[in-house]
Amino acid sequence: MSEDKFTVPARKPASPKKPAGSPAAKAPAQKKASGAGQKAKGGQNDRLESARVRKAPSGRLAHKSLPDVADMSTMTRNERIEAVLGTKKTKPAAAQKTGTKTGAKTATNRYEGMRRQIEKTEAGRKGTAVAQGPSKETGGSATAIRLALCLLAVTLILIVIVIRNRAASVPAEPAAASVMPEETVTVEIRPGMGAGEAAAAFSSVLDSSALLDYLVTNGLDTSIRSGSYTLQVPADVPSVAGMITAQPESSVTVYAGYTVQDIDRLLANRGLADSGDFISACESVAGDYGLSFIEGWLLAGSYQWSDERSLSLDMLEASLSLLKDQAGAVQASGLSLDQIMTIASMVNRETQDAEQMPVIAAVILNRLEAGMPLGIDATTRYELDRWTGPVSQAEYDRITPYNTRRRRGLPPSGIGAPSAEAVRAVLYPAATDALYYLHDEEGRLHTSYTYQEHLAAYESVH
């Protein structure tokens, strides 16, 4: 119960909140006292109240029992209660004199109970305020602490999850003994290999047909470099093509059909050698190896440059290595090494198409076997050192060692550097008995078995 709602019950003989000396306060008190005695004749409390009123005149009670209003207004609640109780302390004596001891004790006990109730209520209020206030704060603090702990726990859980996920995403470092190197393949391109054979050498790691098509389409089929190439598996066509055709600054590429004189001019133009130095080196190498000629023995391809003699030796060794690899086919052909290399050089001058080479080689071999003149104009052009422009009829009619129109058999040497494909075409000619061939304006090859068929074919394509 709060302090501002506490009031003394109206049935009490005197209210501590009313002024002591006020007539207005006296009259109602006397009335109530009198009225109470009339209405409660059968009740013990009413009888005690009546006896106390009769024994204690109103004037004495009003002046001696209650303090002044001004004094009470400055008193605290407890002081007002003590003031009231202090005034009533005289009542037990008065009651004893008049024989109303029981009534005085009852009144005193009533005020004592009121005082205890007030003290209890006041103490309860203060205790509640003290208990509830801190309790609320404590409760709020406890809630905040719990929330903080929950957040901390959630954060720790998230950290653990992140660490586990990272650990799971990063592959564990294998032991040194279990580390496997990346798969690599080493492919060797021997000197003299053409684009087709070089592409076939990579068939274990990629589509060799796609590699060959890429080399031909990009004009790299005549730029193959010999050597050993180590690559990772799987490999892609552009990378391999670039690797086997990349030309270091000190390399020299000799294209199929180049003559010794062409190579000499190439070296001089690049500033690698003086004019004539390579020709001299080739003559020296031919003498050292006992060759009847050097033209046609130098296999086309890419080579490292150091000096003129080394280049000529490398090209010769490339040809010998190729023939050694095809020793069975060489023996089965019934041809000498000089004949094989000479025919191969002629085939290369007649076509650059690897598919046409075996057919042209077969026609040349058929004509040689039949004792017919070969009729290859390239031999005359070699002798004239004129690969472009017209050749007069008089030049074709002149009997010279290289005029295969006027003399039977092979010329005294090759007519240029053959490719590996041309050499293999001679060793593996096409199965045909044709004795004539010609190219149309689009480069297609046409063969005939008789001279009449050949003339008809010539008329059809011109």
C-alpha positions, 0 to 999 in steps of 0.5 A: 500500500502506498503512502499517499493512499493511506488514511485513518479509518473514519470510525477512530476517535480522532484523525491524525490528519485533522487540526487539533484546535479547530471547532470544525474538527471537534464537532464531527469528532463528538458527533461520531463518538456520540453516534457510535455509542448509540449504534453499537450498544451490543459491541465491545468496541463501541462500549469501550469507545463510549466509556472513553468519550465519557471519561475523557471530555472532548476539550481535553482530548482535543488540546492534549492528544493531537499536536497543532496542524502546523506541527504535523504538516512538517512531520514525517509519516513516522513522526506523525504516528509517534505523535499520535501514539505519544498522546495516547500513552496517557490513555491507559492511565486514565483508563485504569482510573476509570476502570477502562483498562481493556479499552485503552489496550485495544486502542493502543494495540490498534495504533500499534498495529497501524504503525506496524502495518505502516512500517511493514508497508514502508519497508516493503516499498523500500525493499521492493524498490531496492529489490525490483530496481536492481533486479530489473538492472540485474535482469537486463544485465543478465539478458545482455550477458546471455545475448553476448554469450550466444553471439560469441558462441555463434561466432565461434561456430561460424569460424570453425565452419569456415576453417573446416570448409577452407581445409576441405577445399585445399587439397592436402599436400601429398607426401613426397613419395606419392607426388607424381610428375605431370605426364610428358612425351618426347617426340623426335623429328629427324632431319629431313622429315616433312610435314606429314611425317612430323605430324604423324610422329605426334599421333600419340598425343594429338590428331596428326591429321589436324596437325598436318592440316594446320601446318599446311593451312598456315604455310608451315609445312616447309618450316619443320625443325628437326630435334627432340620435343618434350611436351605435356599431355594433352597437347593442342595442335597450335602449340605443337605446330608453333613448337616444331616450326619456331625458328631460333635466330641461329637456325637456317631453313632450307626449303625443298627444291633449293639448290646448293647455289640457292642455299649459298645465296640465302646464307649470303643474304642473311649475312651468315657467310660470304658468297661462294663459301657454302658451295666450297664447303659442299664440294669439300664434303662431297670429296671427303665422303666420296660422292660423285655429286653433292646436289640432291644429297642435301636433305631439306629441313631446318638446321642449327647454324654454326658455319658452312661446313657444319650445315652441309654435313648436317644436311648430308647426315640427315639424308643418310639417316633417312635412308638407313631407317628405310634400309629394307625399302632401299634394298627392295627398290633395286636402285642405288643411293645416288639414283634414289636421291636424284629421282627424289630431287626431280619429284620435288621439282615436279610437285609439292603435293605429298599425295601426288609424289608417289604417282610421279615417282612411279611414272619416272621409274616406269619410263626408266624401266622402259628405256624412255626419255624422262622428258622432265623440263625441270632438269633443263631449268636446273641446268639453265638456272632459270626456274621461272619464265619461258624456255625456248624450243631451241633450248629444249632441242639442245642435247645436254647432260640435263636435257631429259627430253633428248637423252635417256636415263637420269641426269648426272646429279640431283637438281635440288634438295629433296624432302623426306616425303619425296625420298619415301615416294621413290621408295614406295611408289604408287602401283600404276603402269602410267607413262605420262602425267600432266597438271591442269591449271588448278594443279590436279594431276592427270596420268596416261598410259599411251602417248595418244591418251596423253595428247587427249588429256593435254587438249582437254586441260588447255 
